[in-house]
Amino acid sequence: MNSTTEDPSAGDEDSTELLTPAEVAKMFHVDPKTVTRWAQAGKLTYMRTLGGHRRYRRNEVAELLRDSSKDV
């Protein structure tokens, strides 16, 4: 389920806005390593930069944030 697509032209502007693991972690108030574990578990898909770093789509992160706040 992990996506390593490197074509940011597919989709609209919001879906191509990418976040770093640190930015995602800040939104959820967790450690960046937790975000990496979520990606490995399939909770979030990610893209890789040319340098091999993970990036997450803002709209997908926002959807996960909404879903997680419903559980509370």
Phi and psi in radians as a Rosetta constraint file:
Dihedral C 1 N 2 CA 2 C 2 CIRCULARHARMONIC -1.237 0.35
Dihedral N 2 CA 2 C 2 N 3 CIRCULARHARMONIC 2.306 0.35
Dihedral C 2 N 3 CA 3 C 3 CIRCULARHARMONIC -1.808 0.35
Dihedral N 3 CA 3 C 3 N 4 CIRCULARHARMONIC 2.308 0.35
Dihedral C 3 N 4 CA 4 C 4 CIRCULARHARMONIC -2.085 0.35
Dihedral N 4 CA 4 C 4 N 5 CIRCULARHARMONIC 0.476 0.35
Dihedral C 4 N 5 CA 5 C 5 CIRCULARHARMONIC -1.055 0.35
Dihedral N 5 CA 5 C 5 N 6 CIRCULARHARMONIC 2.388 0.35
Dihedral C 5 N 6 CA 6 C 6 CIRCULARHARMONIC -2.081 0.35
Dihedral N 6 CA 6 C 6 N 7 CIRCULARHARMONIC 0.444 0.35
Dihedral C 6 N 7 CA 7 C 7 CIRCULARHARMONIC -1.888 0.35
Dihedral N 7 CA 7 C 7 N 8 CIRCULARHARMONIC 1.593 0.35
Dihedral C 7 N 8 CA 8 C 8 CIRCULARHARMONIC -1.235 0.35
Dihedral N 8 CA 8 C 8 N 9 CIRCULARHARMONIC -0.136 0.35
Dihedral C 8 N 9 CA 9 C 9 CIRCULARHARMONIC -1.360 0.35
Dihedral N 9 CA 9 C 9 N 10 CIRCULARHARMONIC -0.225 0.35
Dihedral C 9 N 10 CA 10 C 10 CIRCULARHARMONIC -1.409 0.35
Dihedral N 10 CA 10 C 10 N 11 CIRCULARHARMONIC 2.009 0.35
Dihedral C 10 N 11 CA 11 C 11 CIRCULARHARMONIC 1.875 0.35
Dihedral N 11 CA 11 C 11 N 12 CIRCULARHARMONIC -3.122 0.35
Dihedral C 11 N 12 CA 12 C 12 CIRCULARHARMONIC -1.533 0.35
Dihedral N 12 CA 12 C 12 N 13 CIRCULARHARMONIC -3.132 0.35
Dihedral C 12 N 13 CA 13 C 13 CIRCULARHARMONIC -1.055 0.35
Dihedral N 13 CA 13 C 13 N 14 CIRCULARHARMONIC -0.785 0.35
Dihedral C 13 N 14 CA 14 C 14 CIRCULARHARMONIC -1.124 0.35
Dihedral N 14 CA 14 C 14 N 15 CIRCULARHARMONIC -0.665 0.35
Dihedral C 14 N 15 CA 15 C 15 CIRCULARHARMONIC -1.243 0.35
Dihedral N 15 CA 15 C 15 N 16 CIRCULARHARMONIC -0.340 0.35
Dihedral C 15 N 16 CA 16 C 16 CIRCULARHARMONIC -1.712 0.35
Dihedral N 16 CA 16 C 16 N 17 CIRCULARHARMONIC -0.085 0.35
Dihedral C 16 N 17 CA 17 C 17 CIRCULARHARMONIC -1.267 0.35
Dihedral N 17 CA 17 C 17 N 18 CIRCULARHARMONIC 2.106 0.35
Dihedral C 17 N 18 CA 18 C 18 CIRCULARHARMONIC -1.857 0.35
Dihedral N 18 CA 18 C 18 N 19 CIRCULARHARMONIC 2.547 0.35
Dihedral C 18 N 19 CA 19 C 19 CIRCULARHARMONIC -2.066 0.35
Dihedral N 19 CA 19 C 19 N 20 CIRCULARHARMONIC 2.587 0.35
Dihedral C 19 N 20 CA 20 C 20 CIRCULARHARMONIC -1.393 0.35
Dihedral N 20 CA 20 C 20 N 21 CIRCULARHARMONIC 2.841 0.35
Dihedral C 20 N 21 CA 21 C 21 CIRCULARHARMONIC -1.000 0.35
Dihedral N 21 CA 21 C 21 N 22 CIRCULARHARMONIC -0.642 0.35
Dihedral C 21 N 22 CA 22 C 22 CIRCULARHARMONIC -1.133 0.35
Dihedral N 22 CA 22 C 22 N 23 CIRCULARHARMONIC -0.681 0.35
Dihedral C 22 N 23 CA 23 C 23 CIRCULARHARMONIC -1.172 0.35
Dihedral N 23 CA 23 C 23 N 24 CIRCULARHARMONIC -0.722 0.35
Dihedral C 23 N 24 CA 24 C 24 CIRCULARHARMONIC -1.136 0.35
Dihedral N 24 CA 24 C 24 N 25 CIRCULARHARMONIC -0.765 0.35
Dihedral C 24 N 25 CA 25 C 25 CIRCULARHARMONIC -1.032 0.35
Dihedral N 25 CA 25 C 25 N 26 CIRCULARHARMONIC -0.700 0.35
Dihedral C 25 N 26 CA 26 C 26 CIRCULARHARMONIC -1.119 0.35
Dihedral N 26 CA 26 C 26 N 27 CIRCULARHARMONIC -0.660 0.35
Dihedral C 26 N 27 CA 27 C 27 CIRCULARHARMONIC -1.129 0.35
Dihedral N 27 CA 27 C 27 N 28 CIRCULARHARMONIC -0.607 0.35
Dihedral C 27 N 28 CA 28 C 28 CIRCULARHARMONIC -1.712 0.35
Dihedral N 28 CA 28 C 28 N 29 CIRCULARHARMONIC -0.066 0.35
Dihedral C 28 N 29 CA 29 C 29 CIRCULARHARMONIC 1.032 0.35
Dihedral N 29 CA 29 C 29 N 30 CIRCULARHARMONIC 0.821 0.35
Dihedral C 29 N 30 CA 30 C 30 CIRCULARHARMONIC -2.290 0.35
Dihedral N 30 CA 30 C 30 N 31 CIRCULARHARMONIC 3.023 0.35
Dihedral C 30 N 31 CA 31 C 31 CIRCULARHARMONIC -1.355 0.35
Dihedral N 31 CA 31 C 31 N 32 CIRCULARHARMONIC 2.555 0.35
Dihedral C 31 N 32 CA 32 C 32 CIRCULARHARMONIC -0.974 0.35
Dihedral N 32 CA 32 C 32 N 33 CIRCULARHARMONIC -0.529 0.35
Dihedral C 32 N 33 CA 33 C 33 CIRCULARHARMONIC -1.107 0.35
Dihedral N 33 CA 33 C 33 N 34 CIRCULARHARMONIC -0.550 0.35
Dihedral C 33 N 34 CA 34 C 34 CIRCULARHARMONIC -1.133 0.35
Dihedral N 34 CA 34 C 34 N 35 CIRCULARHARMONIC -0.707 0.35
Dihedral C 34 N 35 CA 35 C 35 CIRCULARHARMONIC -1.083 0.35
Dihedral N 35 CA 35 C 35 N 36 CIRCULARHARMONIC -0.726 0.35
Dihedral C 35 N 36 CA 36 C 36 CIRCULARHARMONIC -1.080 0.35
Dihedral N 36 CA 36 C 36 N 37 CIRCULARHARMONIC -0.723 0.35
Dihedral C 36 N 37 CA 37 C 37 CIRCULARHARMONIC -1.126 0.35
Dihedral N 37 CA 37 C 37 N 38 CIRCULARHARMONIC -0.684 0.35
Dihedral C 37 N 38 CA 38 C 38 CIRCULARHARMONIC -1.054 0.35
Dihedral N 38 CA 38 C 38 N 39 CIRCULARHARMONIC -0.734 0.35
Dihedral C 38 N 39 CA 39 C 39 CIRCULARHARMONIC -1.121 0.35
Dihedral N 39 CA 39 C 39 N 40 CIRCULARHARMONIC -0.745 0.35
Dihedral C 39 N 40 CA 40 C 40 CIRCULARHARMONIC -1.144 0.35
Dihedral N 40 CA 40 C 40 N 41 CIRCULARHARMONIC -0.534 0.35
Dihedral C 40 N 41 CA 41 C 41 CIRCULARHARMONIC -1.447 0.35
Dihedral N 41 CA 41 C 41 N 42 CIRCULARHARMONIC -0.122 0.35
Dihedral C 41 N 42 CA 42 C 42 CIRCULARHARMONIC 1.579 0.35
Dihedral N 42 CA 42 C 42 N 43 CIRCULARHARMONIC 0.136 0.35
Dihedral C 42 N 43 CA 43 C 43 CIRCULARHARMONIC -1.263 0.35
Dihedral N 43 CA 43 C 43 N 44 CIRCULARHARMONIC -0.527 0.35
Dihedral C 43 N 44 CA 44 C 44 CIRCULARHARMONIC -2.311 0.35
Dihedral N 44 CA 44 C 44 N 45 CIRCULARHARMONIC 2.420 0.35
Dihedral C 44 N 45 CA 45 C 45 CIRCULARHARMONIC -1.586 0.35
Dihedral N 45 CA 45 C 45 N 46 CIRCULARHARMONIC 2.776 0.35
Dihedral C 45 N 46 CA 46 C 46 CIRCULARHARMONIC -2.512 0.35
Dihedral N 46 CA 46 C 46 N 47 CIRCULARHARMONIC 2.859 0.35
Dihedral C 46 N 47 CA 47 C 47 CIRCULARHARMONIC -2.064 0.35
Dihedral N 47 CA 47 C 47 N 48 CIRCULARHARMONIC 2.757 0.35
Dihedral C 47 N 48 CA 48 C 48 CIRCULARHARMONIC -1.917 0.35
Dihedral N 48 CA 48 C 48 N 49 CIRCULARHARMONIC 2.435 0.35
Dihedral C 48 N 49 CA 49 C 49 CIRCULARHARMONIC -1.341 0.35
Dihedral N 49 CA 49 C 49 N 50 CIRCULARHARMONIC 2.999 0.35
Dihedral C 49 N 50 CA 50 C 50 CIRCULARHARMONIC -1.054 0.35
Dihedral N 50 CA 50 C 50 N 51 CIRCULARHARMONIC -0.490 0.35
Dihedral C 50 N 51 CA 51 C 51 CIRCULARHARMONIC -1.454 0.35
Dihedral N 51 CA 51 C 51 N 52 CIRCULARHARMONIC -0.027 0.35
Dihedral C 51 N 52 CA 52 C 52 CIRCULARHARMONIC 1.609 0.35
Dihedral N 52 CA 52 C 52 N 53 CIRCULARHARMONIC 0.126 0.35
Dihedral C 52 N 53 CA 53 C 53 CIRCULARHARMONIC -1.496 0.35
Dihedral N 53 CA 53 C 53 N 54 CIRCULARHARMONIC 2.560 0.35
Dihedral C 53 N 54 CA 54 C 54 CIRCULARHARMONIC -1.378 0.35
Dihedral N 54 CA 54 C 54 N 55 CIRCULARHARMONIC 2.514 0.35
Dihedral C 54 N 55 CA 55 C 55 CIRCULARHARMONIC -2.373 0.35
Dihedral N 55 CA 55 C 55 N 56 CIRCULARHARMONIC 2.511 0.35
Dihedral C 55 N 56 CA 56 C 56 CIRCULARHARMONIC -2.060 0.35
Dihedral N 56 CA 56 C 56 N 57 CIRCULARHARMONIC 2.490 0.35
Dihedral C 56 N 57 CA 57 C 57 CIRCULARHARMONIC -1.291 0.35
Dihedral N 57 CA 57 C 57 N 58 CIRCULARHARMONIC 2.283 0.35
Dihedral C 57 N 58 CA 58 C 58 CIRCULARHARMONIC -1.008 0.35
Dihedral N 58 CA 58 C 58 N 59 CIRCULARHARMONIC -0.766 0.35
Dihedral C 58 N 59 CA 59 C 59 CIRCULARHARMONIC -1.142 0.35
Dihedral N 59 CA 59 C 59 N 60 CIRCULARHARMONIC -0.615 0.35
Dihedral C 59 N 60 CA 60 C 60 CIRCULARHARMONIC -1.227 0.35
Dihedral N 60 CA 60 C 60 N 61 CIRCULARHARMONIC -0.683 0.35
Dihedral C 60 N 61 CA 61 C 61 CIRCULARHARMONIC -1.126 0.35
Dihedral N 61 CA 61 C 61 N 62 CIRCULARHARMONIC -0.751 0.35
Dihedral C 61 N 62 CA 62 C 62 CIRCULARHARMONIC -1.093 0.35
Dihedral N 62 CA 62 C 62 N 63 CIRCULARHARMONIC -0.676 0.35
Dihedral C 62 N 63 CA 63 C 63 CIRCULARHARMONIC -1.138 0.35
Dihedral N 63 CA 63 C 63 N 64 CIRCULARHARMONIC -0.742 0.35
Dihedral C 63 N 64 CA 64 C 64 CIRCULARHARMONIC -1.122 0.35
Dihedral N 64 CA 64 C 64 N 65 CIRCULARHARMONIC -0.666 0.35
Dihedral C 64 N 65 CA 65 C 65 CIRCULARHARMONIC -1.120 0.35
Dihedral N 65 CA 65 C 65 N 66 CIRCULARHARMONIC -0.761 0.35
Dihedral C 65 N 66 CA 66 C 66 CIRCULARHARMONIC -1.078 0.35
Dihedral N 66 CA 66 C 66 N 67 CIRCULARHARMONIC -0.806 0.35
Dihedral C 66 N 67 CA 67 C 67 CIRCULARHARMONIC -1.097 0.35
Dihedral N 67 CA 67 C 67 N 68 CIRCULARHARMONIC -0.679 0.35
Dihedral C 67 N 68 CA 68 C 68 CIRCULARHARMONIC -1.256 0.35
Dihedral N 68 CA 68 C 68 N 69 CIRCULARHARMONIC -0.505 0.35
Dihedral C 68 N 69 CA 69 C 69 CIRCULARHARMONIC -1.346 0.35
Dihedral N 69 CA 69 C 69 N 70 CIRCULARHARMONIC -0.366 0.35
Dihedral C 69 N 70 CA 70 C 70 CIRCULARHARMONIC -1.213 0.35
Dihedral N 70 CA 70 C 70 N 71 CIRCULARHARMONIC -0.535 0.35
Dihedral C 70 N 71 CA 71 C 71 CIRCULARHARMONIC -1.268 0.35
Dihedral N 71 CA 71 C 71 N 72 CIRCULARHARMONIC -0.272 0.35
